[in-house]
Amino acid sequence: MATLNETPSSNRLHIGIFGKTNSGKSSFINAFTKQEVSIVADVAGTTTDPVYKAMEIHPIGPCVIIDTAGFDDASELGERRVEKTKLAAEKTELAVILFTPWVNEVCRLAAEDSDKTEASAMLEGNEEELRWYHYFKERKTPVLPVLNKIDIVSDTGKLIAAIQEAIGEEPLPVSAKTGEGIEQVKEALTRKLPEDYGSQSITGSLVGADDLVLLVMPQDIQAPKGRLILPQVQTIRELLDKKCLVMSVTTDRLEAALRTLSQPPKLIITDSQVFGYVYEHKPAESMLTSFSVLFAAYKGDLPYYVEGAKQIDALTPESKVLIAECCTHAPLTEDIGRVKIPRMLKKRFGESLTVEMVSGTDFPKDLSEYDLIIQCGACMFNRKYVLSRIDRAKEQGVPMTNYGVTIAHLTGILDKIVMP
C-alpha cells in the first residue's frame, strides 16, 4: 500500500530496456541499478514476461525499471512474450535500446563475399534494434542507443560509426560485465528526460496557498477498508504541498461540514458517483470538480474526453460501449464502472444497449466495433500508457471519455464543473 511519503509506481518515470535475447539486458539492469534485479543466465530467453522494479536511481530520481523479453524471441511462447514487450513499450517514458557487437567470423565472411563493409555487415545483426529505435522516435519517446558487451571485442569503432550513420546518434559503449560506461548512461538518460517530466499537477492552478479545499469521499463498499484510494491520497498530498487548507468528509456529513465553516470552500472535490448530490448542496461560490475529472487531465487528454462525452447523446439502443478500468479488483455490488455507469446509460438508451468491460491492460487492439469508450481515472497507469490508449482510439476514429466526465455529462452538470 502506498503511503503519503512514497511515490506510486504510476507516478515514477518508466525506463524500458529493450534488445535481443541474450543481448545482456538483465546484466545491464543489474549494473545500472547496482542490485540483483533480474535473473542472469547464458540461456537465451531467461526473461519471459517483463519485470517491473520500482527504484530510486541517482541522479534520475524515482523510477520503474522494465526488463523486457527479447524482441526476437523465437521460442514456443515467443509471440506472446513479444506482445508483452510491446505492451511494456507503450508504458515506457524513456527507452534504452541495447545494440550488440556481432563481430565474428560470419560478419567477416559476409563482408568478404559482397560489396558490404564489415561495419555494415555487423549492422545487419542489429536490424531489429534499428526498427525499435525508430518506433520510439515516432512515438516521441526519448530513446538512448547503447552498445553493450564492448568487453568481448577490442575495436567497436566501425560498428559505432555504422549505428551513428543509421540513426543520427552515437550509441554509448558500455560493458554490463565490467561496469564500464554505466555512469555515462545515467548522465545521458538525465539529459533525455521528457520535457514535462515532474511538471504535471493534479489540481493545476485551481487552488493555491491558504485556499480552503473540501474533499467529499464516500466510504462505501468500494472504499478499501482502513485506507483511502490512491487518487484521494495523491490529491491530499498535493494540496498539503501547496499549503492549502484541507478538510475531508463523507457524503452524509457534507451539510454539517459546510455549516461549521466561516466561509465557503474555494474548491470542492468529490467522488464522481455523488456529483449530483454535492452539486445540489454546495455553496454557489464554491467551484466543484471530481477526483476522476482531475485525473482525466493528470493522466490523459481532458479536452478529448470532454468532446468524447458529447458523443454520448448520439448513442442508440443498438450502440456498443466499452468500459475500460485499470484496476483488476473483484466486482463489487455497486461498482461504478461495472454497475453504476452501465445502469445510467441503459436507463437513458434502453436495456438493449451493449456494454462490455475490460480491466487491467486488456485493452482491444481493434476498437472499430465500439461507438464509445469510457476509461476510468487511470490512477494505476502512467500517463504514457493512457495516452497510448487515447492515440489508438483517435487513430480508429472512436470517441473516448472517462468516468467522471461521463457522470457529469449524464447528470447535466458538465458545463458547471471546473477543470484544471
C-alpha positions as CSV (number, residue, x, y, z in Angstrom):
1,M,0.0,0.0,0.0
2,A,1.3,3.4,-1.0
3,T,1.8,5.8,1.9
4,L,1.8,9.6,1.8
5,N,5.6,9.8,1.5
6,E,6.1,7.1,-1.2
7,T,6.0,7.7,-4.9
8,P,3.4,5.4,-6.5
9,S,4.7,3.3,-9.4
10,S,2.2,5.1,-11.8
11,N,4.0,8.4,-11.0
12,R,7.5,7.1,-11.4
13,L,9.5,7.5,-14.6
14,H,9.2,4.3,-16.6
15,I,12.6,3.3,-18.1
16,G,12.3,0.3,-20.5
17,I,15.3,-1.8,-21.5
18,F,14.9,-3.4,-25.0
19,G,17.1,-5.7,-27.0
20,K,17.5,-9.2,-28.4
21,T,17.5,-12.3,-26.4
22,N,21.0,-12.7,-24.8
23,S,21.9,-9.1,-25.6
24,G,22.7,-8.6,-21.9
25,K,19.5,-6.7,-20.8
26,S,19.3,-8.3,-17.4
27,S,23.1,-7.8,-16.7
28,F,22.8,-4.2,-17.9
29,I,19.9,-3.6,-15.5
30,N,21.8,-5.1,-12.6
31,A,24.8,-3.0,-13.3
32,F,22.7,0.1,-13.8
33,T,20.8,-0.3,-10.6
34,K,23.7,-1.9,-8.6
35,Q,21.2,-4.6,-7.5
36,E,20.3,-8.1,-8.5
37,V,17.0,-7.0,-10.0
38,S,17.0,-9.5,-12.9
39,I,18.0,-13.1,-13.3
40,V,21.1,-13.5,-15.4
41,A,21.9,-16.7,-17.3
42,D,23.6,-17.8,-20.5
43,V,20.4,-19.4,-21.7
44,A,18.6,-17.3,-24.3
45,G,15.1,-16.2,-23.2
46,T,15.7,-16.2,-19.5
47,T,13.5,-13.2,-19.1
48,T,10.0,-14.2,-20.1
49,D,7.4,-11.6,-19.0
50,P,8.6,-8.0,-18.4
51,V,9.9,-7.4,-14.9
52,Y,8.9,-4.1,-13.3
53,K,11.0,-2.8,-10.5
54,A,10.4,0.4,-8.6
55,M,13.8,2.1,-7.8
56,E,15.5,5.3,-6.8
57,I,18.3,6.0,-9.3
58,H,20.6,8.9,-8.7
59,P,20.5,11.4,-10.4
60,I,17.3,10.4,-12.2
61,G,15.1,10.0,-9.1
62,P,12.1,7.7,-8.5
63,C,11.6,5.4,-11.5
64,V,10.4,2.0,-12.6
65,I,12.9,-0.2,-14.5
66,I,11.4,-2.5,-17.0
67,D,13.3,-5.6,-18.0
68,T,11.7,-7.0,-21.2
69,A,11.9,-10.3,-23.1
70,G,13.9,-10.3,-26.2
71,F,12.1,-8.8,-29.2
72,D,13.4,-11.7,-31.4
73,D,12.2,-14.5,-29.1
74,A,11.6,-17.5,-31.3
75,S,10.6,-19.9,-28.6
76,E,7.2,-21.6,-28.4
77,L,5.8,-18.8,-26.3
78,G,7.9,-16.2,-28.2
79,E,5.0,-14.4,-29.9
80,R,3.1,-13.9,-26.6
81,R,6.3,-12.7,-25.0
82,V,6.9,-10.2,-27.8
83,E,3.4,-8.9,-27.3
84,K,4.2,-8.3,-23.6
85,T,7.3,-6.4,-24.7
86,K,5.2,-4.2,-27.0
87,L,2.9,-3.5,-24.1
88,A,5.9,-2.5,-22.0
89,A,6.9,-0.2,-24.8
90,E,3.6,1.6,-24.6
91,K,4.3,2.3,-20.9
92,T,7.9,3.4,-21.5
93,E,8.7,7.0,-21.0
94,L,12.4,6.7,-21.5
95,A,13.8,3.8,-23.6
96,V,17.2,2.2,-23.8
97,I,18.0,0.1,-26.9
98,L,20.9,-2.4,-26.4
99,F,22.8,-2.9,-29.6
100,T,25.3,-5.9,-29.7
101,P,28.7,-6.1,-31.4
102,W,28.2,-9.0,-33.7
103,V,31.9,-9.1,-34.6
104,N,32.5,-12.7,-35.6
105,E,33.5,-14.9,-38.5
106,V,30.1,-14.6,-40.1
107,C,30.4,-10.8,-40.3
108,R,33.8,-11.0,-41.7
109,L,32.8,-13.6,-44.4
110,A,29.7,-11.5,-45.2
111,A,31.9,-8.5,-45.9
112,E,34.3,-10.5,-48.0
113,D,31.6,-12.2,-50.1
114,S,29.8,-9.0,-51.0
115,D,30.2,-5.3,-51.5
116,K,29.3,-4.6,-47.9
117,T,31.8,-3.3,-45.5
118,E,32.5,-5.2,-42.3
119,A,30.7,-2.5,-40.3
120,S,27.6,-2.7,-42.5
121,A,27.6,-6.5,-42.1
122,M,27.8,-6.0,-38.4
123,L,24.9,-3.6,-38.6
124,E,22.7,-6.2,-40.2
125,G,22.8,-8.1,-37.0
126,N,21.2,-5.1,-35.3
127,E,18.3,-4.5,-37.7
128,E,15.6,-5.2,-35.1
129,E,17.3,-2.7,-32.8
130,L,17.2,0.0,-35.5
131,R,13.5,-0.7,-36.1
132,W,12.7,-0.3,-32.3
133,Y,14.8,2.8,-32.1
134,H,12.7,4.4,-34.9
135,Y,9.5,3.1,-33.3
136,F,10.2,5.1,-30.1
137,K,11.2,8.1,-32.1
138,E,7.9,8.0,-34.0
139,R,6.1,7.8,-30.6
140,K,8.1,10.8,-29.4
141,T,9.5,8.7,-26.6
142,P,13.1,9.7,-25.7
143,V,15.4,6.8,-26.6
144,L,19.1,6.2,-25.8
145,P,21.1,3.8,-28.0
146,V,23.6,1.7,-26.1
147,L,26.3,-0.6,-27.5
148,N,26.6,-3.4,-24.9
149,K,29.2,-6.1,-24.4
150,I,32.2,-4.0,-25.5
151,D,34.3,-6.2,-23.3
152,I,34.1,-9.0,-25.8
153,V,35.8,-7.1,-28.7
154,S,38.9,-4.9,-29.0
155,D,37.5,-2.4,-31.5
156,T,33.9,-1.2,-31.7
157,G,34.6,1.9,-33.7
158,K,33.3,0.7,-37.0
159,L,30.0,-0.5,-35.5
160,I,29.6,2.7,-33.5
161,A,30.1,4.7,-36.7
162,A,27.7,2.5,-38.6
163,I,25.0,2.9,-36.0
164,Q,25.5,6.6,-35.8
165,E,25.2,6.9,-39.6
166,A,22.0,4.8,-39.5
167,I,20.2,6.7,-36.7
168,G,22.0,10.1,-36.5
169,E,23.0,9.5,-32.9
170,E,26.2,7.9,-31.5
171,P,25.5,4.9,-29.2
172,L,27.1,4.9,-25.8
173,P,29.6,2.0,-25.4
174,V,29.2,0.0,-22.2
175,S,30.0,-3.3,-20.6
176,A,27.4,-4.6,-18.2
177,K,30.0,-7.2,-17.1
178,T,32.7,-4.7,-16.1
179,G,30.5,-1.7,-15.4
180,E,32.3,0.5,-18.0
181,G,30.1,3.3,-19.3
182,I,27.2,2.7,-16.9
183,E,27.6,6.1,-15.1
184,Q,27.7,7.8,-18.5
185,V,24.3,6.1,-19.3
186,K,22.8,7.6,-16.2
187,E,24.0,11.0,-17.2
188,A,22.7,10.6,-20.7
189,L,19.3,9.5,-19.5
190,T,19.1,12.5,-17.2
191,R,19.6,14.8,-20.2
192,K,16.9,12.9,-22.2
193,L,14.2,13.2,-19.5
194,P,10.8,14.2,-21.1
195,E,10.3,17.9,-21.1
196,D,7.2,17.7,-19.0
197,Y,8.7,15.2,-16.5
198,G,7.8,16.2,-13.0
199,S,5.7,19.2,-14.0
200,Q,2.3,17.5,-14.0
201,S,-0.1,18.7,-11.4
202,I,-3.4,17.1,-10.3
203,T,-5.2,20.3,-9.3
204,G,-3.3,22.6,-11.7
205,S,-3.9,26.3,-11.0
206,L,-7.3,25.8,-9.4
207,V,-6.0,26.4,-5.9
208,G,-3.0,27.8,-4.1
209,A,-1.7,28.5,-0.6
210,D,-4.3,29.2,2.1
211,D,-7.2,28.2,-0.2
212,L,-9.8,26.0,1.6
213,V,-10.5,22.8,-0.2
214,L,-13.2,20.4,0.9
215,L,-12.9,16.7,-0.2
216,V,-16.1,14.7,-0.3
217,M,-15.2,11.0,-0.1
218,P,-17.9,8.3,0.3
219,Q,-16.6,5.4,2.4
220,D,-18.9,2.9,0.9
221,I,-18.4,-0.7,-0.3
222,Q,-15.9,0.4,-2.9
223,A,-13.6,2.1,-0.4
224,P,-10.8,-0.2,0.8
225,K,-11.2,-1.0,4.5
226,G,-8.8,1.0,6.7
227,R,-7.3,3.2,3.9
228,L,-8.0,5.7,1.1
229,I,-7.9,5.0,-2.6
230,L,-4.8,6.2,-4.5
231,P,-6.4,9.3,-6.2
232,Q,-7.5,10.6,-2.8
233,V,-4.1,10.0,-1.2
234,Q,-2.2,11.7,-4.1
235,T,-4.6,14.7,-4.2
236,I,-4.4,15.2,-0.4
237,R,-0.6,15.1,-0.6
238,E,-0.5,17.7,-3.4
239,L,-2.9,20.0,-1.6
240,L,-0.8,19.8,1.5
241,D,2.4,20.6,-0.5
242,K,0.5,23.6,-2.0
243,K,-0.2,24.8,1.6
244,C,-3.9,24.6,1.1
245,L,-6.3,24.2,4.0
246,V,-7.8,20.7,3.6
247,M,-11.0,19.3,5.0
248,S,-12.3,15.8,4.3
249,V,-15.8,14.5,4.9
250,T,-18.0,11.6,3.8
251,T,-21.1,12.5,1.7
252,D,-23.5,12.2,4.6
253,R,-21.5,14.8,6.6
254,L,-21.3,17.4,3.8
255,E,-24.0,19.7,5.0
256,A,-22.8,19.6,8.6
257,A,-19.3,20.4,7.5
258,L,-20.4,23.4,5.4
259,R,-22.4,24.8,8.4
260,T,-19.2,24.8,10.6
261,L,-17.2,26.8,8.1
262,S,-17.0,30.6,8.4
263,Q,-16.5,30.9,4.7
264,P,-17.3,28.6,1.7
265,P,-14.6,26.4,0.3
266,K,-12.9,27.7,-2.8
267,L,-12.9,24.2,-4.3
268,I,-14.9,21.1,-3.6
269,I,-13.5,17.8,-4.9
270,T,-15.9,14.9,-4.8
271,D,-16.2,11.3,-5.9
272,S,-17.9,11.3,-9.3
273,Q,-20.7,9.0,-8.2
274,V,-22.1,11.7,-5.8
275,F,-21.7,14.5,-8.3
276,G,-25.4,15.3,-8.3
277,Y,-25.9,15.4,-4.6
278,V,-22.8,17.6,-3.9
279,Y,-23.7,20.0,-6.7
280,E,-27.2,20.5,-5.2
281,H,-25.8,21.2,-1.7
282,K,-22.6,23.2,-2.4
283,P,-22.3,27.0,-1.9
284,A,-22.9,28.9,-5.1
285,E,-19.4,30.5,-4.9
286,S,-17.6,27.1,-4.4
287,M,-16.0,25.5,-7.5
288,L,-16.8,21.8,-8.0
289,T,-14.8,19.0,-9.6
290,S,-14.2,15.3,-9.0
291,F,-11.1,13.1,-8.5
292,S,-11.9,11.4,-11.8
293,V,-12.0,14.6,-13.7
294,L,-8.8,15.8,-12.1
295,F,-7.1,12.5,-13.1
296,A,-8.5,12.8,-16.6
297,A,-6.3,15.8,-17.1
298,Y,-3.4,14.5,-15.0
299,K,-3.2,11.1,-16.8
300,G,-4.9,11.7,-20.1
301,D,-6.3,14.2,-22.5
302,L,-9.2,16.1,-20.8
303,P,-10.3,18.2,-23.8
304,Y,-10.6,15.0,-25.8
305,Y,-12.6,13.3,-23.1
306,V,-15.0,16.3,-23.0
307,E,-15.5,16.0,-26.7
308,G,-16.0,12.3,-26.3
309,A,-18.7,12.8,-23.7
310,K,-20.7,14.8,-26.2
311,Q,-21.0,11.6,-28.3
312,I,-23.0,10.0,-25.5
313,D,-26.0,11.9,-26.8
314,A,-25.6,10.1,-30.2
315,L,-25.8,6.6,-28.7
316,T,-28.8,4.5,-29.6
317,P,-30.3,1.2,-28.2
318,E,-28.2,-0.6,-30.7
319,S,-24.9,1.1,-29.8
320,K,-21.9,-0.7,-28.2
321,V,-19.9,0.8,-25.4
322,L,-16.6,-0.3,-24.0
323,I,-15.8,0.5,-20.3
324,A,-12.1,0.2,-19.6
325,E,-10.9,0.1,-16.0
326,C,-7.3,-0.1,-14.9
327,C,-7.8,-2.0,-11.6
328,T,-8.3,-5.7,-11.5
329,H,-10.3,-5.9,-8.3
330,A,-13.2,-8.3,-7.8
331,P,-16.5,-6.9,-9.0
332,L,-18.5,-5.1,-6.2
333,T,-22.2,-4.8,-5.7
334,E,-22.3,-1.1,-6.7
335,D,-19.1,-0.9,-8.7
336,I,-19.0,2.4,-10.6
337,G,-17.7,1.0,-13.9
338,R,-19.4,-2.3,-13.9
339,V,-22.7,-1.4,-12.4
340,K,-23.5,2.4,-12.0
341,I,-22.4,3.8,-15.3
342,P,-23.9,0.9,-17.3
343,R,-27.2,1.4,-15.4
344,M,-27.2,5.1,-16.1
345,L,-26.6,4.5,-19.8
346,K,-29.2,1.8,-20.1
347,K,-31.8,3.9,-18.2
348,R,-31.3,6.5,-20.9
349,F,-30.9,4.4,-24.1
350,G,-32.6,1.1,-23.2
351,E,-31.6,-2.3,-22.0
352,S,-30.6,-3.4,-25.5
353,L,-27.5,-1.1,-25.3
354,T,-24.4,-3.3,-25.3
355,V,-21.8,-2.5,-22.6
356,E,-18.6,-4.5,-22.5
357,M,-16.0,-4.4,-19.7
358,V,-12.2,-4.9,-19.8
359,S,-9.8,-4.4,-16.9
360,G,-6.1,-4.1,-16.3
361,T,-4.1,-4.0,-19.6
362,D,-6.7,-6.0,-21.5
363,F,-7.4,-3.2,-24.0
364,P,-8.5,-4.3,-27.5
365,K,-6.3,-3.6,-30.5
366,D,-9.3,-3.3,-32.8
367,L,-11.8,-0.7,-31.4
368,S,-13.8,-0.3,-34.5
369,E,-16.8,-2.2,-33.2
370,Y,-17.4,0.3,-30.4
371,D,-19.4,3.6,-30.6
372,L,-17.8,4.9,-27.4
373,I,-15.0,4.1,-24.9
374,I,-15.3,5.1,-21.2
375,Q,-11.9,5.0,-19.4
376,C,-11.5,5.1,-15.6
377,G,-9.4,7.7,-13.9
378,A,-6.3,5.5,-14.6
379,C,-4.6,6.2,-11.3
380,M,-2.8,2.8,-11.6
381,F,-1.3,3.5,-15.0
382,N,1.3,6.0,-16.0
383,R,0.3,8.9,-18.3
384,K,2.3,7.5,-21.3
385,Y,0.3,4.3,-21.3
386,V,-3.0,6.1,-21.0
387,L,-2.1,8.4,-23.9
388,S,-1.2,5.3,-26.0
389,R,-4.8,4.1,-25.5
390,I,-6.1,7.6,-26.5
391,D,-3.9,7.6,-29.6
392,R,-5.3,4.2,-30.6
393,A,-8.9,5.5,-30.2
394,K,-8.1,8.6,-32.2
395,E,-6.4,6.6,-35.0
396,Q,-9.5,4.4,-35.3
397,G,-12.0,7.3,-35.0
398,V,-13.7,6.0,-31.8
399,P,-14.7,8.7,-29.3
400,M,-13.4,8.2,-25.8
401,T,-14.2,9.8,-22.4
402,N,-13.7,8.9,-18.7
403,Y,-15.8,8.0,-15.7
404,G,-16.0,11.5,-14.1
405,V,-16.7,13.3,-17.3
406,T,-19.3,10.7,-18.3
407,I,-21.2,11.1,-15.0
408,A,-21.0,14.9,-15.1
409,H,-22.5,14.8,-18.6
410,L,-25.2,12.3,-17.8
411,T,-26.2,14.4,-14.7
412,G,-26.3,17.6,-16.7
413,I,-23.5,19.4,-14.8
414,L,-20.5,19.0,-17.2
415,D,-20.6,22.7,-18.1
416,K,-20.8,23.6,-14.4
417,I,-17.7,21.9,-13.0
418,V,-14.2,23.3,-13.2
419,M,-11.3,21.6,-15.0
420,P,-7.6,22.0,-14.4
